[in-house]
């Protein structure tokens, strides 16, 4: 049997191999691969019956549940494009995204629909609202037509529009450093290539059970579905409120693979883990930023038999690098090397390759490079650029340019080819003539073991250029003395890196919709407080 080339074929191939194997678990509900494929076929018939055309967008505004997965893969099987909306988004944010990419159909619940009542009238291209668990079905204001989930799946059988692997499959909206979120367009080829690559180095198999704890609107969150479905594994869908909920799910469902972001791992590392988890958790993987050394050490102490995978990715290329577990002891700060079927370059501003250990921009080339930002020529031109001539793999006889993703992230590559994350270009702080990464400051502060969580950012300063400001929470069950923390920082940092100020607040720190600590929001809040205090 050939590998999948279209996103929904990941499920189709596994259903053909193992019809009765469990594909999804949600609470006490389970769905086999055969039943999942059957539900997707029903969704396809329903969408086509509504008159949706090839490439039209379908927004999905639901928590993680069985219908969310059916709608995502059913949309691509119909030849349309799914737009997953983080369930934490508010009505105004949802409306902006649906207007921005001209959403034609919305899949949601009655409870969430009530939150959108004032926003839907401005979504001028929206025609169909598909409601799960709607009884009775509300009447939609013209030109909207409301349809129940069950009725949609009972439509007369129809096949989806013809698509090829370079067609759009999804638009994932990612928060920008400034302004409105940007819609990253991913093709079937991008997402399938990512599934095959990630599943290969994580060694996923049909015996695996993966916990989907991250939002499915986040590339790493949706990757839990694609890698599992490629391997024929089971996915447990979890909408958690507290970190303890994650531990309970890991133990209850005998999870073998967990992928999460550093803020969640920081919280988990401070909890007592049931011993049973370490007996079946084959690996834990980090993405969405560098994991503090102290957190990694704490997790490894709790999970001595589990393999740690340190990964780096960006939505614009789905996934870029990983550090093999056998290298973690030697280089725990590294983000590793390129994943299979990708190449990572470190380039200077003039496009020339950096020397070993010279900071430069991480540039990703290969099958995972996305299709640009939806309807945004300017931002696309900033991030998606032609690869400079004479790069490896680009012989002089090639006439057409190759588009690569210029990440905006500063990294260095050592003599052995291992990469180290330094910081985002738009987050780097310039203080006393030095460029300082906020993650570098945070790493040292975590190493003191005096804080629970922390975030660093730059604040304009008359003589320093920028002063380094830190917001921190106390360690669990403890208090935080800023004088002691600053003294510890001075013993561990060069003078120019020592924070000019530390603000203590109760935890946890606010997150963005993808679960990362919201550095930008905290910086804005701090500056507003400073301005108010000075008035």
VOGU-3710 file (C-alpha; in Angstrom, 3 decimals, decimal comma):
1> xxxxxxxxxx> 0,000/0,000/0,000  1,390/3,413/-0,981  1,852/6,183/1,574  -0,742/8,934/1,816  -0,293/12,001/-0,380  -3,415/13,861/0,805  -4,140/14,688/4,434  -7,323/12,650/4,835  -5,637/9,637/3,260  -3,678/9,209/6,506
11> xxxxxxxxxx> -6,913/7,962/8,086  -8,052/6,093/4,988  -4,815/4,063/4,817  -4,983/3,133/8,503  -8,683/2,250/8,211  -7,886/-0,112/5,352  -5,150/-1,791/7,422  -6,962/-2,023/10,775  -10,635/-1,130/10,564  -11,514/-2,001/14,160
21> xxxxxxxxxx> -8,451/-0,426/15,833  -9,285/2,560/18,063  -8,308/5,856/16,457  -9,749/8,343/18,956  -10,732/8,457/22,608  -12,670/11,368/24,064  -13,770/10,887/27,651  -15,704/7,625/27,692  -16,238/7,681/23,926  -14,032/5,863/21,430
31> xxxxxxxxxx> -14,056/5,722/17,640  -12,377/3,091/15,474  -10,542/3,899/12,284  -13,377/2,341/10,304  -16,036/4,440/12,052  -13,868/7,558/11,724  -13,504/6,998/7,993  -17,265/6,425/7,727  -18,031/9,671/9,579  -15,600/11,565/7,328
41> xxxxxxxxxx> -17,382/10,211/4,248  -20,671/11,468/5,663  -19,189/14,888/6,345  -17,869/15,044/2,778  -21,318/14,278/1,387  -22,862/16,920/3,600  -20,404/19,674/2,599  -20,643/18,929/-1,098  -24,434/18,777/-0,768  -24,389/22,277/0,683
51> xxxxxxxxxx> -22,687/23,454/-2,491  -19,227/24,200/-1,096  -16,673/24,519/-3,860  -13,079/23,367/-4,096  -10,811/25,417/-1,862  -13,566/27,151/0,127  -12,870/27,594/3,832  -14,606/25,803/6,707  -13,978/27,186/10,212  -14,096/24,839/13,210
61> xxxxxxxxxx> -14,792/26,536/16,544  -14,978/23,667/19,020  -13,056/22,224/21,915  -11,193/18,974/21,264  -13,850/16,323/20,608  -14,649/13,623/18,040  -16,564/16,028/15,781  -13,592/18,398/15,665  -11,418/15,681/14,146  -14,107/14,486/11,727
71> xxxxxxxxxx> -14,716/18,050/10,528  -10,991/18,786/10,074  -10,191/15,760/7,948  -13,647/15,679/6,339  -13,178/19,223/5,076  -9,976/18,313/3,213  -11,569/15,111/1,892  -14,307/17,288/0,404  -11,663/19,361/-1,373  -12,119/22,337/0,959
81> xxxxxxxxxx> -9,790/24,026/3,477  -10,239/23,794/7,240  -9,547/26,719/9,565  -9,222/25,555/13,199  -10,164/28,283/15,672  -8,704/28,051/19,142  -11,645/27,612/21,560  -10,069/30,246/23,834  -10,571/32,968/21,218  -13,236/35,579/21,831
91> xxxxxxxxxx> -16,010/36,570/19,443  -14,143/39,538/17,960  -11,061/37,390/17,231  -13,163/34,632/15,693  -14,984/37,136/13,500  -11,712/38,686/12,331  -10,328/35,320/11,223  -13,547/34,277/9,484  -13,677/37,582/7,601  -9,982/37,467/6,772
101> xxxxxxxxxx> -10,150/34,120/4,974  -13,737/34,381/3,718  -15,094/31,417/5,669  -18,093/29,848/3,951  -19,176/27,322/6,626  -18,740/27,216/10,414  -18,794/24,105/12,600  -19,537/24,924/16,242  -21,815/24,166/19,204  -24,945/25,994/20,386
111> xxxxxxxxxx> -23,051/27,267/23,434  -20,275/28,760/21,333  -22,737/30,052/18,753  -24,408/32,151/21,453  -21,074/33,882/22,074  -20,823/34,794/18,384  -24,300/36,235/17,884  -23,055/39,817/17,533  -20,049/38,853/15,406  -21,631/36,658/12,727
121> xxxxxxxxxx> -23,429/39,448/10,823  -20,065/40,977/9,844  -18,830/37,652/8,397  -20,211/38,444/4,964  -19,124/35,229/3,213  -20,543/32,882/5,863  -23,561/30,917/4,623  -23,762/27,692/6,652  -23,546/26,991/10,393  -23,235/23,304/11,339
131> xxxxxxxxxx> -24,125/22,673/14,979  -23,148/19,690/17,123  -25,539/18,614/19,907  -28,218/21,057/18,787  -31,692/19,965/19,897  -33,812/21,753/18,926  -32,058/23,437/16,025  -32,236/27,255/16,223  -33,401/29,319/13,276  -30,601/31,203/11,577
141> xxxxxxxxxx> -30,921/34,815/10,455  -30,719/35,240/6,674  -28,523/34,572/4,796  -27,327/31,975/7,319  -28,669/28,418/7,199  -28,343/26,273/10,334  -27,903/22,522/10,054  -27,540/19,831/12,702  -24,446/17,609/12,741  -26,460/14,411/12,451
151> xxxxxxxxxx> -28,481/15,719/9,514  -25,310/16,770/7,698  -23,826/13,278/7,998  -27,025/11,699/6,654  -26,836/13,545/3,315  -26,928/11,553/0,084  -23,527/10,071/-0,703  -21,281/12,292/-2,816  -17,560/12,386/-3,521  -15,316/15,319/-2,761
161> xxxxxxxxxx> -13,759/17,666/-5,300  -10,531/16,542/-6,938  -7,435/17,927/-5,226  -3,699/17,322/-5,480  -1,025/17,466/-2,803  0,025/21,047/-3,575  -3,514/22,329/-2,955  -4,410/24,087/0,275  -5,444/21,865/3,182  -5,518/24,226/6,173
171> xxxxxxxxxx> -5,030/27,799/7,315  -3,576/28,002/10,827  -3,713/31,434/12,404  -0,697/32,346/14,476  -0,250/35,332/16,761  2,138/37,902/15,367  4,540/40,022/17,402  2,454/43,013/16,339  -0,976/43,479/14,834  -3,614/40,895/13,928
181> xxxxxxxxxx> -2,959/37,137/13,659  -1,584/35,833/10,378  -3,093/32,904/8,500  -0,390/30,385/7,584  -1,517/28,390/4,555  -0,441/24,742/4,569  -0,805/22,317/1,705  -1,639/18,624/1,831  2,024/17,976/0,990  3,217/20,120/3,916
191> xxxxxxxxxx> 1,080/18,317/6,459  1,592/14,786/5,164  5,347/15,255/4,833  5,377/16,545/8,397  3,463/13,504/9,641  5,829/11,058/7,955  8,912/12,908/9,165  7,873/13,323/12,796  6,475/9,796/13,100  9,756/8,417/11,770
201> xxxxxxxxxx> 12,040/9,953/14,393  9,547/9,509/17,251  9,249/5,890/16,091  5,456/5,994/16,322  3,641/2,728/15,722  0,137/1,291/15,924  0,857/0,349/19,555  1,213/4,004/20,601  -1,311/6,125/22,472  -0,690/9,871/22,083
211> xxxxxxxxxx> -2,190/12,520/24,337  -3,552/15,534/22,458  -3,158/18,148/25,188  -2,170/21,092/22,972  -4,801/23,050/20,985  -5,555/21,543/17,579  -5,295/25,072/16,145  -1,587/24,943/17,055  0,644/23,163/14,515  2,258/20,963/17,171
221> xxxxxxxxxx> -1,181/20,128/18,557  -2,595/19,068/15,196  0,601/17,111/14,564  -0,478/14,682/17,309  -3,338/13,658/15,025  -1,366/13,419/11,810  1,552/11,421/13,239  -0,784/9,066/15,070  -3,027/8,484/12,060  -0,032/7,820/9,828
231> xxxxxxxxxx> 1,138/5,138/12,265  -2,311/3,764/13,039  -1,986/4,805/16,691  -4,650/5,986/19,145  -5,128/9,645/20,116  -6,653/10,703/23,436  -8,333/14,116/23,178  -7,956/16,136/26,385  -9,397/19,527/27,320  -7,667/20,121/30,632
241> xxxxxxxxxx> -8,212/22,821/33,228  -5,339/22,022/35,580  -1,917/20,391/35,073  -3,078/17,575/37,365  -5,664/16,693/34,701  -2,816/15,923/32,306  -1,167/13,565/34,786  -4,466/11,808/35,439  -5,000/11,294/31,702  -1,443/10,000/31,214
251> xxxxxxxxxx> -2,021/7,384/33,916  -5,640/6,500/33,050  -5,085/6,051/29,306  -1,616/4,410/29,468  -0,261/7,158/27,220  3,017/6,366/25,444  3,747/9,784/23,891  3,299/13,318/25,244  4,115/16,558/23,411  3,752/19,864/25,279
261> xxxxxxxxxx> 5,137/23,394/25,556  7,594/24,589/28,242  5,032/26,422/30,449  3,046/23,209/30,879  6,168/21,153/31,510  7,297/23,688/34,118  4,009/23,179/35,962  4,087/19,393/35,557  7,657/19,196/36,841  6,523/20,670/40,155
271> xxxxxxxxxx> 3,895/17,972/40,752  4,118/14,449/42,102  3,788/11,971/39,232  2,018/8,623/39,654  4,699/5,944/39,294  2,638/4,053/36,730  3,179/6,800/34,118  6,887/6,051/33,874  6,121/2,417/33,076  4,338/3,176/29,810
281> xxxxxxxxxx> 5,305/6,743/28,730  7,787/5,960/25,965  8,707/9,585/25,248  7,960/13,185/26,122  8,605/15,902/23,544  9,022/19,636/23,951  8,123/22,304/21,407  7,185/25,989/21,363  10,353/27,287/23,002  13,393/26,117/24,911
291> xxxxxxxxxx> 12,748/23,975/27,972  14,648/25,227/31,038  17,416/22,877/32,138  15,977/22,603/35,633  12,621/21,543/34,236  14,208/18,979/31,934  16,252/17,561/34,810  13,168/17,296/37,023  11,183/15,498/34,321  13,998/13,069/33,596
301> xxxxxxxxxx> 14,303/12,283/37,305  10,606/11,390/37,363  10,725/9,519/34,038  14,097/7,729/33,876  12,874/5,262/31,220  11,141/7,823/28,977  13,012/9,329/26,050  13,160/13,162/25,942  12,826/14,816/22,517  13,689/18,509/22,342
311> xxxxxxxxxx> 12,149/20,008/19,216  11,906/23,315/17,394  9,250/24,274/14,910  7,398/27,206/13,433  3,923/27,160/11,960  5,286/28,436/8,635  7,150/25,123/8,183  5,248/22,880/10,641  8,376/21,311/12,207  12,098/21,938/11,673
321> xxxxxxxxxx> 14,525/20,275/14,110  14,804/17,734/16,902  17,513/16,576/19,296  17,863/12,772/19,505  17,414/11,544/23,100  20,922/10,067/23,162  22,340/13,595/22,726  20,431/15,237/25,587  23,117/14,611/28,220  25,836/16,042/25,992
331> xxxxxxxxxx> 23,961/19,129/24,755  20,726/19,771/26,721  20,474/23,336/25,349  20,447/22,259/21,697  17,407/22,111/19,419  19,206/19,420/17,443  19,439/19,045/13,699  17,006/19,081/10,803  14,167/16,571/10,866  14,068/13,973/8,065
341> xxxxxxxxxx> 13,256/15,464/4,648  14,165/19,025/5,642  17,307/21,141/5,529  18,174/23,893/7,991  20,600/26,679/7,102  22,057/29,427/9,301  22,521/32,568/7,211  23,840/36,082/7,640  21,762/39,096/6,617  23,493/39,115/3,212
351> xxxxxxxxxx> 22,386/35,513/2,619  25,818/33,932/3,078  26,274/30,925/5,401  27,433/31,612/8,955  30,628/30,139/10,339  30,483/27,637/13,194  29,020/29,230/16,353  28,297/32,494/14,544  24,734/33,721/15,250  22,515/33,910/12,208
361> xxxxxxxxxx> 18,942/33,435/11,021  17,464/29,944/10,879  16,258/29,228/7,341  14,156/26,147/6,544  13,965/24,568/3,083  12,099/21,494/1,890  8,678/19,893/1,556  7,335/21,412/4,767  7,702/25,052/3,675  4,188/26,493/3,760
371> xxxxxxxxxx> 2,317/28,404/1,066  2,639/31,846/2,654  0,270/34,009/4,686  -3,311/34,196/3,500  -4,031/37,388/1,578  -0,954/39,196/2,938  1,662/39,950/0,294  3,832/42,113/2,556  4,229/39,674/5,443  4,640/36,753/3,047
381> xxxxxxxxxx> 7,491/38,553/1,298  9,169/39,145/4,671  9,122/35,500/5,719  8,963/33,421/2,518  11,914/34,356/0,313  13,880/32,883/-2,591  16,806/30,847/-1,372  20,120/32,569/-2,194  22,000/31,161/-5,174  24,678/28,511/-4,708
391> xxxxxxxxxx> 23,155/27,071/-1,544  23,565/23,312/-0,976  21,249/21,442/-3,317  20,805/24,466/-5,607  22,991/23,925/-8,658  23,641/26,876/-10,953  21,612/25,331/-13,772  18,364/25,581/-11,839  16,478/28,548/-13,253  13,356/28,752/-11,089
401> xxxxxxxxxx> 13,876/30,077/-7,545  13,200/27,937/-4,497  11,176/29,540/-1,713  12,409/28,939/1,833  11,131/30,092/5,237  13,305/32,734/6,866  12,237/32,178/10,465  13,243/35,455/12,094  14,837/33,352/14,843  18,503/33,741/15,715
411> xxxxxxxxxx> 20,426/30,499/16,212  23,992/29,242/16,065  25,333/25,963/14,720  28,310/24,253/16,352  31,152/22,421/14,603  29,171/19,160/14,654  26,100/20,726/13,071  23,931/20,934/16,196  21,762/24,031/16,467  21,178/26,276/19,486
421> xxxxxxxxxx> 18,287/28,719/19,795  19,315/32,246/20,816  16,103/34,225/20,467  13,470/35,732/18,231  14,728/38,726/16,315  11,729/40,836/17,388  12,190/39,880/21,065  15,954/40,411/21,391  16,887/43,051/23,959  19,636/45,611/23,315
431> xxxxxxxxxx> 21,182/46,647/26,625  24,501/48,369/27,306  25,487/47,664/23,698  24,830/43,907/24,031  22,122/41,882/22,318  20,509/39,647/24,943  17,925/36,924/24,420  15,077/36,911/26,957  15,150/33,110/27,005  18,813/33,273/28,014
441> xxxxxxxxxx> 17,907/35,417/31,027  14,966/33,171/31,903  17,150/30,069/31,702  19,500/31,431/34,363  16,629/32,518/36,597  15,041/29,065/36,415  18,390/27,573/37,380  18,221/29,419/40,718  15,180/27,277/41,647  13,717/30,318/43,377
451> xxxxxxxxxx> 10,870/30,900/40,906  7,887/28,987/39,604  7,619/30,808/36,267  9,295/33,863/34,816  9,390/36,061/31,742  11,966/38,665/30,678  11,565/41,591/28,287  13,213/44,889/27,449  12,008/48,314/28,597  13,288/51,546/27,039
461> xxxxxxxxxx> 16,003/53,170/29,151  17,751/56,536/28,714  21,318/55,257/29,139  21,171/51,467/28,688  19,079/51,500/25,524  16,852/48,887/27,133  16,696/47,706/30,724  15,905/44,067/31,398  12,668/43,604/33,298  11,515/40,293/34,792
471> xxxxxxxxxx> 8,108/39,185/36,012  8,228/36,049/38,153  6,035/33,850/40,310  7,144/32,122/43,527  8,049/28,456/43,461  5,188/26,181/44,513  4,431/26,528/48,218  7,094/29,186/48,754  7,582/32,955/48,718  9,956/34,900/46,502
481> xxxxxxxxxx> 12,440/37,422/47,833  13,568/39,671/44,978  16,785/40,719/46,747  17,862/37,084/47,066  16,952/36,398/43,444  18,922/39,420/42,198  21,927/38,410/44,302  21,771/34,937/42,768  21,511/36,472/39,285  24,615/38,602/39,873
491> xxxxxxxxxx> 26,568/35,478/40,794  25,464/33,685/37,607  25,246/36,446/34,967  27,487/39,084/33,437  26,539/42,531/34,711  24,771/43,575/31,498  22,356/40,599/31,795  21,283/41,223/35,396  17,647/42,354/35,505  17,088/45,996/36,355
501> xxxxxxxxxx> 13,848/45,074/38,078  11,842/42,045/39,194  8,105/42,093/39,767  6,587/39,239/41,761  3,032/38,165/41,050  0,992/35,051/41,834  1,015/32,288/39,257  0,445/30,976/36,821  1,469/33,653/34,325  -1,014/34,371/31,515
511> xxxxxxxxxx> -0,810/32,224/28,389  -1,546/32,949/24,773  -4,054/30,669/23,010  -1,316/28,130/22,218  -0,352/27,694/25,852  2,886/29,700/25,765  3,564/32,381/28,370  2,328/35,625/26,814  5,489/37,743/26,939  3,998/40,548/24,860
521> xxxxxxxxxx> 0,863/40,904/27,007  2,918/40,950/30,198  5,246/43,616/28,786  2,285/45,792/27,729  0,666/45,351/31,141  3,914/46,282/32,894  4,392/49,430/30,802  0,789/50,498/31,369  1,258/50,088/35,115  4,446/52,146/34,999
531> xxxxx> 2,756/54,927/33,056  -0,184/54,976/35,453  2,154/55,106/38,461  4,042/58,062/36,962  0,942/60,177/36,408
//
